[in-house]
């Protein structure tokens, strides 16, 4: 894991970080990690599973449809490739 040193942080900013950390029940270091993580991970980021679930809802796919697809699926094991 990477380590970061922050130089020339004002006393006011450091004090505010300590207060904010205490309000959230975290150490100052843990609070800084949370702030940095939130800053670099946008809230509008779409996760693949979320996007697929929304697409399925939009087209009207139901659990019954998925179960029907699963019932008709070929369960025969795949043949291994041969390189002869």
C-alpha positions in Angstrom: 0.0 0.0 0.0 1.2 3.5 -0.8 2.1 6.1 1.8 1.6 9.8 1.3 3.2 12.7 3.2 1.4 16.0 3.2 3.7 19.0 3.8 2.8 22.6 4.7 -0.7 21.7 5.9 -2.0 24.7 7.9 -2.7 24.3 11.6 -6.3 25.2 10.9 -6.8 22.5 8.3 -5.1 19.9 10.6 -7.3 20.9 13.5 -10.4 20.7 11.3 -9.4 17.3 10.2 -9.0 16.2 13.8 -12.4 17.5 14.7 -14.0 15.9 11.7 -12.3 12.6 12.4 -13.6 12.7 16.0 -17.1 13.4 14.8 -17.0 10.3 12.7 -15.2 8.1 15.3 -12.1 7.7 13.2 -8.4 8.5 13.6 -7.2 11.6 11.7 -5.3 9.4 9.3 -8.4 7.3 8.6 -10.5 10.4 8.0 -7.9 11.7 5.5 -8.1 8.3 3.7 -11.9 8.6 3.5 -11.7 12.1 2.1 -9.1 11.2 -0.5 -11.0 8.1 -1.6 -14.2 10.1 -2.0 -12.4 12.8 -4.0 -11.0 10.3 -6.6 -14.0 8.1 -6.9 -16.9 10.0 -8.5 -20.4 9.3 -7.1 -21.7 9.1 -10.7 -19.5 6.0 -11.4 -21.6 3.2 -12.8 -20.8 -0.3 -11.7 -21.3 -3.1 -14.3 -23.8 -5.1 -12.2 -25.9 -2.1 -11.5 -25.9 -1.1 -15.2 -26.9 -4.7 -16.3 -29.7 -4.8 -13.6 -31.1 -1.5 -14.8 -31.0 -2.6 -18.4 -32.9 -5.8 -17.6 -35.6 -3.8 -15.7 -35.9 -1.4 -18.6 -36.6 -4.2 -21.1 -38.9 -6.0 -18.7 -36.7 -9.0 -18.0 -38.0 -10.9 -15.0 -36.7 -13.7 -12.8 -39.1 -16.1 -14.6 -37.3 -15.2 -17.9 -33.9 -15.9 -16.5 -35.2 -19.2 -15.0 -36.6 -20.2 -18.4 -33.3 -19.5 -20.1 -31.5 -21.5 -17.4 -33.8 -24.5 -17.9 -33.1 -24.6 -21.7 -29.4 -24.3 -21.3 -27.2 -27.1 -22.6 -25.5 -28.6 -19.5 -23.2 -31.0 -21.5 -19.6 -30.4 -20.4 -17.5 -28.7 -22.9 -15.0 -30.8 -24.8 -11.4 -29.8 -24.1 -9.4 -28.4 -27.0 -6.9 -30.7 -28.7 -3.7 -29.3 -30.2 -2.7 -32.3 -32.4 
